[in-house]
Structure formats: structure tokens, C-alpha cells
Amino acid sequence: MNNATQNFVRPGYEVRLDPDFPHAPSEWSREIAEELARKEGLTLTEVHWRVMRALQEFYARHEEPAMNARALHDALDEAFHADGGIKYLYRLFPEGPLAQGCMLAGLQAPGGSRDQGFGSAV
């Protein structure tokens, strides 16, 4: 791992060999995400993978001990604004882009993400 990567990656996250998911948690893999998605009744598309990458990157960049659901919600809304923002992401993740997206990305969903206003229809 080079110095630029060390300064960027939050402790506990490692640079993965998969160049498409450089900020994935060490216990995560595409195969696990695909299996979880099947159980959720989802067929993963390239946009689903983009959301998972965005979530993993957001988590790697933020050192908060408890992830802030509002900040994550707003970051996703901004990152996918051109596609329709958070409303668009609800069509991809019916259980919520935060709760379901984090689960598929191998991340602990932030507190409050099961609240309908923060990213879950549950």
C-alpha cells in the first residue's frame, strides 16, 4: 500500500485486489453481494455496483465511529443526482438505498437508516 492510499483509507479498511472495489471491507466479495441480492430478490446491475462502490468509498473516507445516516443519504443523493438522486435509488433498492445498499456492500447500515426518511421503506 503506498502512502497516498494509507492517508486516504480509514483504519480497518484495506486496499483490495479487486480494482473495481478498492475500499471494500476485507470480508466482502462480489460473490457474497450477489448471493445476498438473490435472497433479497434483486438482480444486480452496473448501477447497483456503482452504489456499492460509492457506499464503500464514503465509509472509507469518514472516520466517524457511528456513521451519520443523513450525511450518507445526502452524499448518495448528490452522487446520483444526474440519475434522479435518492428517489432513483429507491427503485434499485426497494428496502432503501442506505439499509439494503449497505448490507449488499458489506457495511453496517447507519443508525436511523431503517427510518423511511433516511433510506428504507421498512
C-alpha positions as CSV (number, residue, x, y, z in Angstrom):
1,M,0.0,0.0,0.0
2,N,1.5,3.3,-1.0
3,N,1.5,6.5,1.2
4,A,-1.3,8.2,-0.7
5,T,-3.5,5.2,-0.2
6,Q,-2.6,4.9,3.5
7,N,-3.6,8.6,4.0
8,F,-6.9,8.0,2.2
9,V,-8.1,4.7,3.6
10,R,-9.8,4.6,7.1
11,P,-8.1,2.2,9.6
12,G,-9.7,-1.2,9.4
13,Y,-10.3,-1.0,5.7
14,E,-7.7,-2.4,3.3
15,V,-6.9,-1.9,-0.3
16,R,-8.4,-4.9,-2.1
17,L,-7.0,-6.7,-5.1
18,D,-10.3,-6.0,-6.9
19,P,-9.6,-2.7,-8.7
20,D,-13.3,-2.0,-9.0
21,F,-13.8,-2.1,-5.2
22,P,-10.7,-0.6,-3.7
23,H,-12.5,0.3,-0.4
24,A,-14.4,-2.9,0.2
25,P,-14.3,-4.3,3.7
26,S,-11.9,-7.3,3.9
27,E,-14.7,-9.8,4.5
28,W,-16.7,-8.6,1.4
29,S,-16.7,-10.0,-2.1
30,R,-18.9,-9.7,-5.2
31,E,-20.0,-13.2,-4.8
32,I,-21.3,-12.5,-1.3
33,A,-23.1,-9.4,-2.6
34,E,-24.7,-11.4,-5.5
35,E,-25.8,-14.2,-3.1
36,L,-27.4,-11.6,-0.7
37,A,-29.0,-9.8,-3.6
38,R,-30.6,-13.1,-4.8
39,K,-32.0,-13.6,-1.3
40,E,-33.4,-10.1,-1.5
41,G,-35.0,-10.7,-4.9
42,L,-32.6,-8.3,-6.6
43,T,-30.7,-8.7,-9.9
44,L,-27.6,-6.6,-9.6
45,T,-26.9,-4.1,-12.4
46,E,-23.9,-1.9,-13.0
47,V,-25.8,0.9,-11.2
48,H,-26.1,-1.3,-8.1
49,W,-22.4,-1.9,-8.2
50,R,-21.8,1.9,-8.6
51,V,-23.9,2.5,-5.5
52,M,-22.0,-0.2,-3.5
53,R,-18.6,1.4,-4.6
54,A,-19.9,4.8,-3.5
55,L,-21.0,3.5,-0.1
56,Q,-17.7,1.7,0.4
57,E,-15.8,4.8,-0.5
58,F,-17.9,7.0,1.7
59,Y,-17.3,4.7,4.7
60,A,-13.5,4.5,4.0
61,R,-13.2,8.3,3.9
62,H,-15.2,9.0,7.1
63,E,-13.7,8.2,10.5
64,E,-16.9,8.7,12.5
65,P,-17.4,5.8,14.9
66,A,-21.1,5.8,14.2
67,M,-21.9,6.7,10.5
68,N,-24.3,9.6,10.1
69,A,-27.3,8.5,8.2
70,R,-28.2,12.0,7.0
71,A,-24.7,12.6,5.7
72,L,-24.7,9.3,3.8
73,H,-28.2,10.0,2.5
74,D,-27.2,13.4,1.2
75,A,-23.9,12.0,-0.3
76,L,-25.8,9.4,-2.3
77,D,-28.4,11.9,-3.4
78,E,-25.7,14.1,-4.7
79,A,-23.6,11.3,-6.3
80,F,-26.6,10.0,-8.2
81,H,-28.3,13.4,-8.8
82,A,-28.0,13.1,-12.6
83,D,-29.8,9.8,-12.5
84,G,-32.6,11.1,-10.3
85,G,-31.0,11.1,-6.9
86,I,-32.2,9.2,-3.9
87,K,-35.7,8.7,-5.4
88,Y,-34.0,6.8,-8.3
89,L,-32.0,4.7,-5.8
90,Y,-35.2,3.6,-4.1
91,R,-36.2,1.9,-7.4
92,L,-32.9,0.0,-7.3
93,F,-33.0,-0.8,-3.6
94,P,-36.7,-1.3,-2.6
95,E,-35.8,-1.7,1.1
96,G,-33.8,1.5,1.0
97,P,-30.6,2.7,-0.6
98,L,-28.9,3.0,2.9
99,A,-30.2,-0.1,4.6
100,Q,-30.2,-2.5,1.7
101,G,-27.3,-0.8,-0.1
102,C,-25.0,-1.0,2.9
103,M,-26.0,-4.6,3.6
104,L,-25.0,-5.6,0.0
105,A,-21.8,-3.5,0.2
106,G,-20.7,-5.4,3.3
107,L,-21.2,-2.3,5.6
108,Q,-23.0,-1.7,8.8
109,A,-26.0,0.4,8.0
110,P,-26.0,3.7,10.0
111,G,-28.4,4.2,12.8
112,G,-31.7,5.6,11.5
113,S,-31.3,4.1,8.1
114,R,-34.4,2.0,8.7
115,D,-36.4,5.2,9.0
116,Q,-38.3,5.8,5.8
117,G,-36.9,9.3,5.5
118,F,-33.3,8.1,5.5
119,G,-33.3,5.2,3.1
120,S,-35.6,2.3,4.0
121,A,-39.1,1.5,3.2
122,V,-39.3,-0.8,6.2
